[in-house]
Amino acid sequence: MHESTFSTTVHWRAVAIFTALAFGFAWLAFGLAAVFDGLDPERSNVWTVVAGVGVAFGPALAAMVMRFFVTREGLAEAGLRWRVAGRYYGWAILLPLAWGSAGVLLRLLVGGNTLDGFPPVQAFVGYLVSLLITWLILFGEEFGWRSYLLHYLSSLGRWRAVWLSSVVWAVWHLPFVVVPSFLIDDELGPPLLAAAGQIVFIVLLGVIIGWLYLSSRSVVVVMLLHAVSNTWGAFWDPYLAGVNPTYAQTVWMWIPPTLVVVGWLWVSGRLREPQPAPHTLWPVSPTSPI
């Protein structure tokens, strides 16, 4: 069956409700923190924690609400498995290591930075600990955006599904990017340039994560890819001397290597494989109110 014939089978109402909940849980917590001065790290309060929890776990909470109270399919076919082919774990580690290292290299070549020493062994041990913590936290995003939203869009075919879900995911990130000092340690730089770079990068990252999820059917695997992507470039920051780039500059340096990976996925045909009809994968429960 040609993938274009699947478009009418998407449960758009489920997609809309989930998206509203995922945005609402995170953005409401973030907004309350802004109102009660919880976004300034120098004046942290209980609302800082509320914002952090809402941002980190809002999508997963939205997915849980959908799975148990709206579409009612429970955790069946939710991707909660770790026993998958080893090559998927290999991609999850090697791909973000590659583009993260390329981003560091670009900072050295054109970003005005120099390498100031090399990380000692204990630094790599510390990195593994931070990677594990980040991996666990990222369950909140991946269980929501990939295990639920991407599932429900998969009827569009792999290419359309990963792009659409990635655009939604990128827009969801916007408030957390343009507010300085909350989730970003670097100086923001021009807000529009930072926001545009963040959208482009997150869309590209989402396409890669989406491809890996649809291939592996494992939240565990894509949590790992996301965690390495979030931590590997930052790991090198203490060892880079010279000009401190703004976040706007840094995020645009991440874009070329991730674009190369997306191009490779397309040229190799990995993003053009049609998806099976949805009733063979993630059915809505017969008792679902939608």
C-alpha positions as CSV (number, residue, x, y, z in Angstrom):
1,M,0.0,0.0,0.0
2,H,1.3,3.5,-0.9
3,E,2.0,5.5,2.2
4,S,-0.1,8.5,1.1
5,T,-3.3,6.3,1.5
6,F,-2.7,6.2,5.2
7,S,-3.2,9.9,5.9
8,T,-7.0,9.6,6.5
9,T,-6.4,7.1,9.3
10,V,-4.6,9.4,11.7
11,H,-6.6,10.0,14.9
12,W,-6.3,13.8,14.7
13,R,-8.5,14.4,17.7
14,A,-6.1,12.3,19.8
15,V,-3.2,14.2,18.4
16,A,-4.8,17.5,19.1
17,I,-5.7,16.6,22.7
18,F,-2.3,15.2,23.5
19,T,-0.5,18.2,22.0
20,A,-2.7,20.6,24.0
21,L,-2.0,18.7,27.2
22,A,1.8,18.5,26.6
23,F,2.0,22.2,25.9
24,G,-0.3,23.1,28.7
25,F,1.4,21.1,31.5
26,A,4.9,22.5,30.6
27,W,4.0,26.0,29.6
28,L,1.6,26.5,32.5
29,A,4.3,25.5,35.0
30,F,6.8,27.7,33.2
31,G,4.4,30.6,33.2
32,L,3.7,30.3,36.9
33,A,7.5,30.3,37.6
34,A,7.8,33.4,35.5
35,V,5.1,35.2,37.5
36,F,6.5,34.2,40.8
37,D,10.2,34.9,40.0
38,G,11.1,31.2,39.7
39,L,13.1,31.5,36.5
40,D,16.0,33.5,37.9
41,P,18.6,31.0,39.3
42,E,19.8,33.6,41.8
43,R,16.3,33.7,43.3
44,S,15.2,30.0,43.0
45,N,12.1,29.0,44.8
46,V,9.5,26.3,44.7
47,W,8.2,27.6,41.4
48,T,11.7,26.9,39.9
49,V,11.1,23.3,40.8
50,V,7.6,23.3,39.4
51,A,8.9,24.7,36.1
52,G,11.6,22.2,35.9
53,V,9.3,19.2,36.6
54,G,6.7,20.6,34.2
55,V,9.2,21.0,31.4
56,A,10.9,17.7,31.9
57,F,7.8,15.5,32.5
58,G,4.8,17.4,31.1
59,P,4.8,15.4,27.8
60,A,5.0,12.1,29.6
61,L,2.1,13.1,31.9
62,A,0.1,14.1,28.8
63,A,0.8,10.7,27.3
64,M,-0.2,8.9,30.5
65,V,-3.5,10.9,30.6
66,M,-4.2,9.9,27.0
67,R,-3.2,6.3,27.3
68,F,-5.2,5.6,30.5
69,F,-8.2,8.0,30.3
70,V,-8.7,9.2,26.7
71,T,-7.6,6.7,24.1
72,R,-7.3,4.0,26.8
73,E,-4.8,1.7,25.1
74,G,-2.7,1.5,28.2
75,L,1.0,0.8,27.8
76,A,0.6,-1.7,25.0
77,E,3.0,-1.0,22.2
78,A,4.4,2.0,24.2
79,G,8.0,1.2,23.3
80,L,8.9,0.4,26.9
81,R,11.5,-2.2,26.0
82,W,15.2,-2.3,26.1
83,R,15.8,-5.7,24.3
84,V,16.4,-4.5,20.7
85,A,19.1,-5.1,18.2
86,G,22.5,-3.8,19.3
87,R,22.9,-1.7,16.2
88,Y,20.2,0.7,17.5
89,Y,22.2,1.3,20.7
90,G,25.2,1.8,18.5
91,W,23.4,4.5,16.4
92,A,22.1,6.1,19.6
93,I,25.6,6.6,20.9
94,L,27.7,7.1,17.7
95,L,25.5,9.6,15.9
96,P,25.2,12.2,18.6
97,L,28.9,11.7,19.5
98,A,29.7,12.5,15.8
99,W,27.7,15.7,15.5
100,G,28.6,16.8,19.1
101,S,32.3,16.4,18.3
102,A,31.8,18.2,15.0
103,G,30.2,21.1,16.8
104,V,33.2,21.3,19.2
105,L,35.5,21.1,16.2
106,L,33.7,24.0,14.5
107,R,34.1,26.1,17.7
108,L,37.9,25.4,17.5
109,L,38.1,26.2,13.8
110,V,35.8,29.2,13.4
111,G,34.4,30.0,16.8
112,G,37.5,31.6,18.4
113,N,38.1,28.8,20.9
114,T,41.2,26.8,21.6
115,L,41.6,23.5,23.5
116,D,42.9,24.2,27.0
117,G,44.0,20.7,28.2
118,F,42.4,17.4,27.9
119,P,39.7,15.9,30.3
120,P,41.2,13.5,32.9
121,V,39.8,10.1,33.5
122,Q,37.7,11.2,36.4
123,A,36.0,13.7,34.2
124,F,34.8,11.0,31.9
125,V,33.5,9.0,34.9
126,G,31.6,12.1,36.0
127,Y,30.3,12.5,32.4
128,L,28.9,8.9,32.5
129,V,27.1,9.8,35.8
130,S,25.6,12.9,34.3
131,L,24.7,11.0,31.1
132,L,22.8,8.4,33.2
133,I,20.8,11.2,35.1
134,T,20.0,13.0,31.8
135,W,18.9,9.7,30.2
136,L,16.4,9.1,33.1
137,I,15.1,12.6,32.9
138,L,14.5,12.4,29.2
139,F,11.9,9.7,29.6
140,G,9.6,12.6,30.1
141,E,10.1,13.9,26.6
142,E,10.5,10.7,24.7
143,F,7.6,8.9,26.2
144,G,5.4,11.8,25.2
145,W,6.7,13.0,21.8
146,R,7.9,9.7,20.3
147,S,5.9,7.0,22.2
148,Y,2.6,8.8,21.8
149,L,2.6,11.6,19.3
150,L,4.9,10.0,16.7
151,H,2.9,6.7,17.1
152,Y,-0.3,8.5,16.2
153,L,1.2,10.3,13.3
154,S,3.0,7.2,11.9
155,S,0.1,6.6,9.5
156,L,1.3,9.5,7.5
157,G,4.4,7.5,6.6
158,R,7.8,7.8,8.1
159,W,9.0,10.9,6.4
160,R,5.9,13.0,7.1
161,A,5.4,11.7,10.6
162,V,9.0,12.5,11.8
163,W,8.9,16.0,10.3
164,L,5.5,17.0,11.7
165,S,6.2,15.6,15.1
166,S,9.6,17.3,15.1
167,V,8.1,20.7,14.2
168,V,5.6,20.4,17.1
169,W,8.4,19.4,19.5
170,A,10.5,22.4,18.4
171,V,7.7,24.9,18.9
172,W,7.1,23.4,22.4
173,H,10.8,24.3,23.3
174,L,10.5,28.0,22.4
175,P,9.7,29.5,25.8
176,F,12.5,27.6,27.5
177,V,15.0,28.9,25.0
178,V,14.2,32.6,24.9
179,V,14.2,33.1,28.7
180,P,17.8,33.6,29.7
181,S,19.4,31.6,32.5
182,F,16.7,29.0,33.1
183,L,17.9,26.1,31.0
184,I,20.7,27.8,29.2
185,D,24.0,28.6,30.9
186,D,25.5,30.6,28.1
187,E,24.6,34.1,27.2
188,L,21.6,33.9,24.9
189,G,22.7,36.3,22.2
190,P,20.2,37.8,19.7
191,P,16.9,36.3,20.8
192,L,15.5,35.9,17.3
193,L,18.7,34.3,16.1
194,A,18.8,31.9,19.1
195,A,15.1,31.0,18.7
196,A,15.5,30.4,14.9
197,G,18.6,28.3,15.5
198,Q,16.9,26.3,18.2
199,I,13.9,25.5,16.0
200,V,16.1,24.4,13.1
201,F,18.3,22.2,15.3
202,I,15.4,20.7,17.3
203,V,13.5,19.8,14.1
204,L,16.6,18.1,12.7
205,L,17.3,16.3,16.0
206,G,13.6,15.2,16.1
207,V,13.9,13.8,12.6
208,I,16.9,11.7,13.7
209,I,15.3,10.6,17.0
210,G,12.0,9.8,15.2
211,W,13.7,7.7,12.6
212,L,15.5,5.7,15.3
213,Y,12.3,5.3,17.3
214,L,10.3,4.0,14.3
215,S,13.1,1.6,13.6
216,S,13.8,0.3,17.1
217,R,10.3,0.7,18.7
218,S,12.2,1.6,21.9
219,V,11.9,4.6,24.1
220,V,15.0,3.4,26.0
221,V,17.1,3.7,22.9
222,V,16.0,7.2,21.9
223,M,16.4,8.4,25.4
224,L,20.0,7.4,25.1
225,L,20.5,9.2,21.8
226,H,18.8,12.3,23.2
227,A,20.9,12.2,26.4
228,V,24.2,11.9,24.5
229,S,23.2,14.8,22.2
230,N,22.4,17.0,25.2
231,T,25.6,16.3,27.2
232,W,28.5,15.5,24.9
233,G,29.1,19.0,23.5
234,A,28.6,20.6,27.0
235,F,31.1,18.2,28.4
236,W,33.9,19.9,26.5
237,D,33.0,23.5,27.6
238,P,35.4,23.6,30.6
239,Y,38.3,22.6,28.3
240,L,37.7,25.3,25.6
241,A,39.5,28.6,26.2
242,G,39.0,31.9,24.3
243,V,35.9,33.6,23.3
244,N,32.7,32.4,25.0
245,P,30.2,32.0,22.2
246,T,26.6,32.9,22.8
247,Y,23.9,30.3,22.7
248,A,22.7,31.7,19.4
249,Q,26.2,31.1,17.9
250,T,26.6,27.6,19.4
251,V,23.3,26.3,18.3
252,W,24.0,27.3,14.7
253,M,27.3,25.4,14.9
254,W,25.3,22.2,15.8
255,I,23.1,22.5,12.7
256,P,25.5,21.6,9.9
257,P,26.5,18.2,11.3
258,T,22.9,17.2,12.2
259,L,21.8,18.3,8.7
260,V,24.5,15.9,7.3
261,V,23.0,13.1,9.3
262,V,19.5,13.8,8.2
263,G,20.7,14.0,4.6
264,W,22.4,10.6,5.0
265,L,19.2,9.1,6.4
266,W,17.2,10.4,3.4
267,V,19.8,9.4,0.7
268,S,20.1,6.0,2.2
269,G,16.4,5.5,2.1
270,R,16.0,5.1,5.9
271,L,13.5,8.0,6.0
272,R,11.5,6.9,3.0
273,E,10.3,3.5,4.3
274,P,6.5,3.4,4.4
275,Q,4.9,2.5,7.7
276,P,2.3,-0.3,8.1
277,A,-1.3,0.6,8.5
278,P,-2.0,1.9,12.0
279,H,-4.4,-0.9,13.1
280,T,-1.4,-3.3,13.0
281,L,0.6,-1.2,15.4
282,W,-1.2,1.2,17.9
283,P,-5.0,0.8,17.9
284,V,-7.3,3.1,19.8
285,S,-9.2,1.1,22.4
286,P,-12.8,0.2,21.4
287,T,-13.9,1.8,24.7
288,S,-12.1,5.0,24.0
289,P,-14.3,8.1,24.2
290,I,-12.7,9.5,21.0
